């Protein structure tokens, strides 16, 4: 069968566009109802927050799997293939399976008489995948916010709020309080709500519209932080950076809450799973390239975390930077400029959402050239004298990986 025929539903999905946002729960509820509620065949844990959702989910999913459970995990965005958004038992869903499940989602859409977004269709496909594979627990990452995000059509046994920062102001508001209110709508009365380190329960409580049981995560102490790993309580952690210690702290408190809900999670298995956790695009060594790392910091808080890690390790990397136009670019640049990068290469992607060349130059300095993805790929293939870091956007990293012909693996 021709390749184009085997991926017809993925192609249909792409016509919906990655950037379409419809705030509301009617569509996902109707899709799940039309499919006889696949999400009711397993238990669900939902993760919301401005940054750290993917890394926290990766720690949790790998630890649960190491303890002998079958676990599903859905995250966004993807880097190269939409199949990366669905992970079951240690592997991304393959494109053939995703295409088949998307076909079921599109049929449910037609029966319901609606037009769903890219994200709503992917969440539906994930629920079908988890039902089909018989997972014990699904770890689900919210896309945007919480109140009107498609994932809020689910009924989680436990909710996690990783952290809060200013992002997506158009949809969530421009204060931490307004953003928190939206994200906290993923919580459920009487059920656990894990709060990442630094989130004060006394500040959170008045912002809630329901009455969950709050469990603040105590911050772990790192024994050592290196460029490519950290050591925590004698265990090597492959996701590098002090910010990942915070995500690990959140993950461990989440695992303690899951134990209280009946999951058997021996400590040795938990650390085994955490030790094997890798997450492409998060302080990640790009395979096949010489000293090239990628971190998709896409807002000021993310840039601050990356800058802090660079400074902690005493490095002055060559930066390859690009960003979407709707981000707070001056604030991101201020954080990254502060580490004294050895060089800065500005890159402009083809998608209309990328910041323009003039915007990039204005933020970094008018004397810098702006190159395309093809030229950036050529430069990254050359040998390096020091560390090179691709940052500013996960979408940018994904476009570069496609140009380089590199597929992420975990």
WOHU-V754192 format. One record per residue. RES is the residue in one letter. PHI is phi as a letter, one per 30 degrees, with the letter a starting at -180 (* if undefined). BURIAL is I if it has 9 or more other ideal C-beta (glycine too) atoms within 8 Angstrom, else O. D_LAST is the distance of its C-alpha to the last C-alpha in Angstrom with 1 decimal. Layout:
# WOHU-V754192
res->RES phi->PHI burial->BURIAL d_last->D_LAST
res->RES phi->PHI burial->BURIAL d_last->D_LAST
This chain:
# WOHU-V754192
res->X phi->* burial->O d_last->28.6
res->X phi->d burial->O d_last->28.0
res->X phi->e burial->O d_last->24.6
res->X phi->d burial->O d_last->26.3
res->X phi->d burial->O d_last->27.5
res->X phi->d burial->I d_last->24.2
res->X phi->b burial->I d_last->22.7
res->X phi->d burial->I d_last->25.9
res->X phi->d burial->I d_last->24.7
res->X phi->d burial->I d_last->21.7
res->X phi->d burial->I d_last->24.4
res->X phi->d burial->I d_last->26.6
res->X phi->e burial->I d_last->24.1
res->X phi->d burial->O d_last->23.8
res->X phi->d burial->O d_last->27.6
res->X phi->d burial->I d_last->27.3
res->X phi->i burial->O d_last->25.7
res->X phi->d burial->O d_last->22.8
res->X phi->c burial->O d_last->25.5
res->X phi->d burial->I d_last->27.7
res->X phi->b burial->O d_last->28.4
res->X phi->b burial->O d_last->30.8
res->X phi->d burial->O d_last->31.5
res->X phi->l burial->O d_last->32.6
res->X phi->c burial->I d_last->31.7
res->X phi->d burial->O d_last->34.0
res->X phi->d burial->I d_last->31.6
res->X phi->d burial->I d_last->28.7
res->X phi->d burial->I d_last->31.3
res->X phi->d burial->I d_last->33.1
res->X phi->d burial->I d_last->30.0
res->X phi->d burial->I d_last->29.1
res->X phi->d burial->I d_last->32.7
res->X phi->d burial->I d_last->33.0
res->X phi->c burial->I d_last->30.2
res->X phi->i burial->O d_last->31.9
res->X phi->h burial->O d_last->29.5
res->X phi->d burial->I d_last->26.2
res->X phi->d burial->I d_last->25.1
res->X phi->d burial->O d_last->27.8
res->X phi->c burial->O d_last->26.4
res->X phi->a burial->I d_last->23.9
res->X phi->c burial->O d_last->23.9
res->X phi->b burial->I d_last->22.2
res->X phi->c burial->I d_last->21.2
res->X phi->c burial->I d_last->21.3
res->X phi->c burial->I d_last->20.1
res->X phi->b burial->I d_last->22.2
res->X phi->k burial->I d_last->22.9
res->X phi->d burial->I d_last->23.1
res->X phi->b burial->I d_last->20.1
res->X phi->i burial->I d_last->17.4
res->X phi->d burial->I d_last->16.7
res->X phi->d burial->I d_last->13.0
res->X phi->d burial->I d_last->12.5
res->X phi->d burial->I d_last->15.0
res->X phi->d burial->I d_last->13.5
res->X phi->d burial->I d_last->10.1
res->X phi->e burial->I d_last->12.4
res->X phi->d burial->I d_last->14.6
res->X phi->d burial->I d_last->12.4
res->X phi->d burial->I d_last->10.8
res->X phi->d burial->I d_last->14.3
res->X phi->d burial->I d_last->15.9
res->X phi->d burial->I d_last->13.9
res->X phi->d burial->I d_last->14.8
res->X phi->d burial->I d_last->18.3
res->X phi->j burial->O d_last->18.5
res->X phi->c burial->I d_last->18.3
res->X phi->d burial->I d_last->16.7
res->X phi->b burial->I d_last->15.0
res->X phi->c burial->I d_last->14.2
res->X phi->b burial->I d_last->12.9
res->X phi->b burial->I d_last->14.0
res->X phi->b burial->I d_last->13.6
res->X phi->a burial->I d_last->15.0
res->X phi->d burial->O d_last->15.3
res->X phi->c burial->I d_last->12.9
res->X phi->c burial->I d_last->12.5
res->X phi->c burial->I d_last->13.3
res->X phi->b burial->I d_last->13.5
res->X phi->d burial->I d_last->14.8
res->X phi->d burial->I d_last->12.7
res->X phi->d burial->I d_last->9.8
res->X phi->d burial->I d_last->12.3
res->X phi->b burial->I d_last->12.2
res->X phi->b burial->I d_last->9.7
res->X phi->b burial->I d_last->11.5
res->X phi->h burial->I d_last->11.2
res->X phi->j burial->O d_last->7.5
res->X phi->b burial->O d_last->6.9
res->X phi->d burial->I d_last->8.0
res->X phi->d burial->I d_last->11.7
res->X phi->d burial->O d_last->13.1
res->X phi->d burial->I d_last->15.7
res->X phi->d burial->O d_last->18.6
res->X phi->d burial->I d_last->18.1
res->X phi->d burial->I d_last->17.7
res->X phi->d burial->I d_last->20.8
res->X phi->d burial->I d_last->22.8
res->X phi->d burial->I d_last->22.0
res->X phi->d burial->I d_last->22.9
res->X phi->e burial->I d_last->26.1
res->X phi->d burial->I d_last->27.0
res->X phi->d burial->I d_last->26.4
res->X phi->d burial->I d_last->28.7
res->X phi->d burial->O d_last->31.3
res->X phi->d burial->I d_last->31.3
res->X phi->d burial->I d_last->31.8
res->X phi->d burial->O d_last->34.7
res->X phi->d burial->O d_last->36.3
res->X phi->d burial->I d_last->36.1
res->X phi->i burial->O d_last->37.6
res->X phi->b burial->I d_last->35.2
res->X phi->b burial->O d_last->32.9
res->X phi->d burial->I d_last->29.5
res->X phi->d burial->I d_last->27.2
res->X phi->e burial->I d_last->23.8
res->X phi->d burial->I d_last->22.2
res->X phi->d burial->I d_last->24.6
res->X phi->d burial->I d_last->23.7
res->X phi->d burial->I d_last->20.0
res->X phi->d burial->I d_last->20.6
res->X phi->d burial->I d_last->23.0
res->X phi->d burial->I d_last->20.6
res->X phi->d burial->I d_last->18.1
res->X phi->d burial->I d_last->21.0
res->X phi->d burial->I d_last->21.9
res->X phi->d burial->I d_last->18.5
res->X phi->d burial->I d_last->18.6
res->X phi->d burial->I d_last->22.2
res->X phi->d burial->O d_last->21.7
res->X phi->d burial->I d_last->19.0
res->X phi->i burial->O d_last->21.2
res->X phi->d burial->I d_last->19.0
res->X phi->d burial->I d_last->20.8
res->X phi->b burial->I d_last->19.4
res->X phi->c burial->I d_last->17.9
res->X phi->c burial->I d_last->16.5
res->X phi->c burial->I d_last->17.7
res->X phi->c burial->I d_last->17.6
res->X phi->d burial->I d_last->20.9
res->X phi->d burial->I d_last->21.1
res->X phi->b burial->O d_last->24.3
res->X phi->i burial->I d_last->26.7
res->X phi->a burial->I d_last->27.3
res->X phi->e burial->I d_last->30.8
res->X phi->c burial->I d_last->30.5
res->X phi->d burial->I d_last->26.8
res->X phi->e burial->I d_last->26.0
res->X phi->d burial->I d_last->24.0
res->X phi->d burial->I d_last->27.3
res->X phi->d burial->O d_last->28.6
res->X phi->d burial->I d_last->26.6
res->X phi->b burial->O d_last->28.1
res->X phi->d burial->I d_last->25.8
res->X phi->d burial->I d_last->26.8
res->X phi->a burial->I d_last->25.5
res->X phi->b burial->I d_last->24.8
res->X phi->b burial->I d_last->23.1
res->X phi->c burial->I d_last->24.4
res->X phi->d burial->I d_last->22.2
res->X phi->a burial->I d_last->24.7
res->X phi->b burial->I d_last->27.1
res->X phi->a burial->I d_last->27.7
res->X phi->d burial->I d_last->29.6
res->X phi->a burial->I d_last->27.6
res->X phi->h burial->O d_last->28.5
res->X phi->e burial->O d_last->32.1
res->X phi->e burial->O d_last->33.4
res->X phi->c burial->I d_last->32.0
res->X phi->c burial->I d_last->31.8
res->X phi->j burial->I d_last->34.7
res->X phi->c burial->O d_last->35.1
res->X phi->b burial->O d_last->35.6
res->X phi->d burial->O d_last->33.3
res->X phi->d burial->O d_last->35.5
res->X phi->d burial->I d_last->35.2
res->X phi->d burial->I d_last->31.4
res->X phi->d burial->I d_last->31.3
res->X phi->e burial->I d_last->33.6
res->X phi->d burial->I d_last->31.4
res->X phi->d burial->I d_last->28.2
res->X phi->d burial->I d_last->30.1
res->X phi->d burial->I d_last->31.2
res->X phi->d burial->I d_last->28.0
res->X phi->d burial->I d_last->29.6
res->X phi->b burial->I d_last->31.8
res->X phi->e burial->O d_last->35.2
res->X phi->i burial->O d_last->35.2
res->X phi->c burial->I d_last->31.5
res->X phi->d burial->I d_last->29.3
res->X phi->b burial->I d_last->28.2
res->X phi->d burial->I d_last->26.1
res->X phi->c burial->I d_last->26.8
res->X phi->d burial->I d_last->24.7
res->X phi->e burial->I d_last->26.6
res->X phi->j burial->O d_last->29.5
res->X phi->d burial->I d_last->30.1
res->X phi->d burial->O d_last->33.7
res->X phi->e burial->I d_last->34.6
res->X phi->d burial->O d_last->38.1
res->X phi->d burial->O d_last->37.0
res->X phi->d burial->I d_last->34.5
res->X phi->e burial->O d_last->37.0
res->X phi->d burial->O d_last->39.6
res->X phi->d burial->I d_last->36.9
res->X phi->d burial->I d_last->35.9
res->X phi->c burial->O d_last->37.4
res->X phi->b burial->O d_last->36.8
res->X phi->b burial->O d_last->37.0
res->X phi->d burial->I d_last->33.7
res->X phi->c burial->O d_last->33.6
res->X phi->d burial->I d_last->32.1
res->X phi->b burial->I d_last->30.0
res->X phi->d burial->I d_last->29.3
res->X phi->d burial->I d_last->26.5
res->X phi->d burial->O d_last->27.9
res->X phi->d burial->I d_last->26.3
res->X phi->d burial->I d_last->24.9
res->X phi->c burial->O d_last->26.3
res->X phi->d burial->I d_last->24.1
res->X phi->d burial->O d_last->25.4
res->X phi->a burial->O d_last->24.0
res->X phi->b burial->I d_last->22.0
res->X phi->c burial->O d_last->20.8
res->X phi->e burial->O d_last->19.2
res->X phi->c burial->O d_last->15.8
res->X phi->a burial->O d_last->16.0
res->X phi->b burial->I d_last->18.5
res->X phi->c burial->I d_last->20.4
res->X phi->b burial->I d_last->21.5
res->X phi->h burial->O d_last->24.1
res->X phi->i burial->O d_last->23.3
res->X phi->c burial->I d_last->19.5
res->X phi->d burial->O d_last->17.0
res->X phi->c burial->I d_last->14.7
res->X phi->d burial->I d_last->11.8
res->X phi->d burial->I d_last->12.1
res->X phi->c burial->I d_last->15.3
res->X phi->j burial->I d_last->18.6
res->X phi->d burial->I d_last->21.4
res->X phi->d burial->I d_last->20.3
res->X phi->d burial->I d_last->17.2
res->X phi->d burial->I d_last->19.7
res->X phi->d burial->I d_last->21.3
res->X phi->d burial->I d_last->18.2
res->X phi->d burial->I d_last->17.8
res->X phi->e burial->I d_last->21.5
res->X phi->d burial->I d_last->21.2
res->X phi->d burial->I d_last->18.4
res->X phi->d burial->I d_last->20.7
res->X phi->d burial->I d_last->23.7
res->X phi->d burial->I d_last->21.9
res->X phi->d burial->I d_last->21.1
res->X phi->d burial->I d_last->24.8
res->X phi->d burial->I d_last->26.0
res->X phi->d burial->I d_last->24.0
res->X phi->d burial->I d_last->25.7
res->X phi->d burial->O d_last->29.0
res->X phi->c burial->I d_last->28.3
res->X phi->j burial->O d_last->28.0
res->X phi->d burial->I d_last->24.5
res->X phi->d burial->O d_last->24.6
res->X phi->b burial->I d_last->22.1
res->X phi->e burial->O d_last->23.2
res->X phi->e burial->O d_last->22.5
res->X phi->d burial->O d_last->21.1
res->X phi->d burial->I d_last->18.4
res->X phi->e burial->I d_last->17.7
res->X phi->d burial->I d_last->17.2
res->X phi->d burial->I d_last->15.2
res->X phi->d burial->I d_last->12.6
res->X phi->d burial->I d_last->12.9
res->X phi->d burial->I d_last->12.7
res->X phi->c burial->I d_last->9.3
res->X phi->d burial->I d_last->8.0
res->X phi->b burial->I d_last->5.9
res->X phi->b burial->I d_last->6.6
res->X phi->e burial->I d_last->7.2
res->X phi->j burial->I d_last->10.9
res->X phi->b burial->I d_last->11.9
res->X phi->h burial->I d_last->13.6
res->X phi->c burial->I d_last->10.8
res->X phi->d burial->O d_last->11.9
res->X phi->d burial->I d_last->11.9
res->X phi->d burial->O d_last->11.4
res->X phi->i burial->O d_last->14.8
res->X phi->c burial->I d_last->16.9
res->X phi->d burial->O d_last->19.3
res->X phi->h burial->O d_last->18.8
res->X phi->c burial->I d_last->17.3
res->X phi->b burial->I d_last->15.4
res->X phi->b burial->I d_last->14.6
res->X phi->b burial->I d_last->15.3
res->X phi->d burial->I d_last->16.4
res->X phi->e burial->I d_last->19.3
res->X phi->b burial->I d_last->21.5
res->X phi->a burial->I d_last->24.5
res->X phi->e burial->I d_last->26.9
res->X phi->d burial->I d_last->25.3
res->X phi->d burial->I d_last->21.9
res->X phi->d burial->I d_last->23.7
res->X phi->d burial->I d_last->25.7
res->X phi->d burial->I d_last->22.7
res->X phi->d burial->I d_last->21.3
res->X phi->d burial->I d_last->24.9
res->X phi->d burial->I d_last->25.4
res->X phi->d burial->I d_last->22.5
res->X phi->e burial->I d_last->23.8
res->X phi->d burial->I d_last->27.3
res->X phi->e burial->O d_last->26.3
res->X phi->d burial->I d_last->24.9
res->X phi->i burial->O d_last->28.0
res->X phi->c burial->I d_last->26.3
res->X phi->b burial->O d_last->27.7
res->X phi->d burial->I d_last->24.9
res->X phi->d burial->I d_last->25.6
res->X phi->c burial->I d_last->24.4
res->X phi->c burial->I d_last->23.4
res->X phi->b burial->I d_last->24.2
res->X phi->a burial->I d_last->24.4
res->X phi->a burial->I d_last->24.8
res->X phi->d burial->I d_last->25.9
res->X phi->d burial->I d_last->29.7
res->X phi->d burial->O d_last->29.9
res->X phi->c burial->I d_last->28.4
res->X phi->d burial->O d_last->30.6
res->X phi->d burial->I d_last->30.2
res->X phi->e burial->O d_last->33.0
res->X phi->d burial->I d_last->31.5
res->X phi->d burial->I d_last->28.1
res->X phi->d burial->I d_last->29.8
res->X phi->e burial->O d_last->32.1
res->X phi->d burial->I d_last->29.2
res->X phi->d burial->I d_last->27.6
res->X phi->d burial->I d_last->31.0
res->X phi->d burial->O d_last->31.8
res->X phi->d burial->I d_last->29.5
res->X phi->i burial->O d_last->31.5
res->X phi->e burial->I d_last->29.0
res->X phi->d burial->O d_last->30.3
res->X phi->a burial->O d_last->30.0
res->X phi->b burial->I d_last->28.9
res->X phi->c burial->I d_last->28.0
res->X phi->c burial->I d_last->28.3
res->X phi->b burial->I d_last->26.5
res->X phi->c burial->I d_last->27.7
res->X phi->d burial->I d_last->25.7
res->X phi->d burial->O d_last->27.5
res->X phi->d burial->O d_last->26.9
res->X phi->d burial->O d_last->29.9
res->X phi->d burial->O d_last->28.0
res->X phi->d burial->I d_last->27.4
res->X phi->d burial->I d_last->29.9
res->X phi->d burial->O d_last->32.7
res->X phi->e burial->O d_last->33.5
res->X phi->d burial->O d_last->36.5
res->X phi->d burial->I d_last->34.6
res->X phi->d burial->I d_last->32.1
res->X phi->d burial->I d_last->35.1
res->X phi->d burial->O d_last->37.0
res->X phi->d burial->I d_last->34.3
res->X phi->c burial->I d_last->33.7
res->X phi->k burial->O d_last->37.0
res->X phi->d burial->O d_last->38.9
res->X phi->d burial->O d_last->38.8
res->X phi->d burial->I d_last->35.1
res->X phi->d burial->O d_last->34.3
res->X phi->c burial->I d_last->31.8
res->X phi->c burial->I d_last->29.9
res->X phi->d burial->I d_last->27.9
res->X phi->d burial->I d_last->24.3
res->X phi->d burial->O d_last->25.5
res->X phi->d burial->O d_last->27.3
res->X phi->d burial->I d_last->24.5
res->X phi->d burial->I d_last->22.2
res->X phi->d burial->O d_last->25.0
res->X phi->d burial->I d_last->25.4
res->X phi->d burial->I d_last->21.7
res->X phi->d burial->O d_last->21.9
res->X phi->d burial->O d_last->24.8
res->X phi->e burial->O d_last->24.7
res->X phi->b burial->I d_last->24.9
res->X phi->d burial->O d_last->27.3
res->X phi->b burial->I d_last->25.1
res->X phi->d burial->I d_last->22.0
res->X phi->c burial->I d_last->21.3
res->X phi->b burial->I d_last->19.7
res->X phi->c burial->I d_last->18.9
res->X phi->a burial->I d_last->19.6
res->X phi->j burial->I d_last->21.7
res->X phi->a burial->I d_last->19.6
res->X phi->d burial->I d_last->16.2
res->X phi->d burial->I d_last->18.2
res->X phi->d burial->I d_last->19.4
res->X phi->e burial->I d_last->16.0
res->X phi->d burial->I d_last->15.1
res->X phi->d burial->I d_last->18.5
res->X phi->d burial->I d_last->18.2
res->X phi->d burial->I d_last->15.0
res->X phi->d burial->O d_last->16.9
res->X phi->d burial->I d_last->19.9
res->X phi->d burial->I d_last->18.1
res->X phi->i burial->O d_last->16.6
res->X phi->c burial->I d_last->13.0
res->X phi->c burial->O d_last->10.2
res->X phi->d burial->I d_last->7.0
res->X phi->b burial->O d_last->3.8
res->X phi->b burial->I d_last->0.0
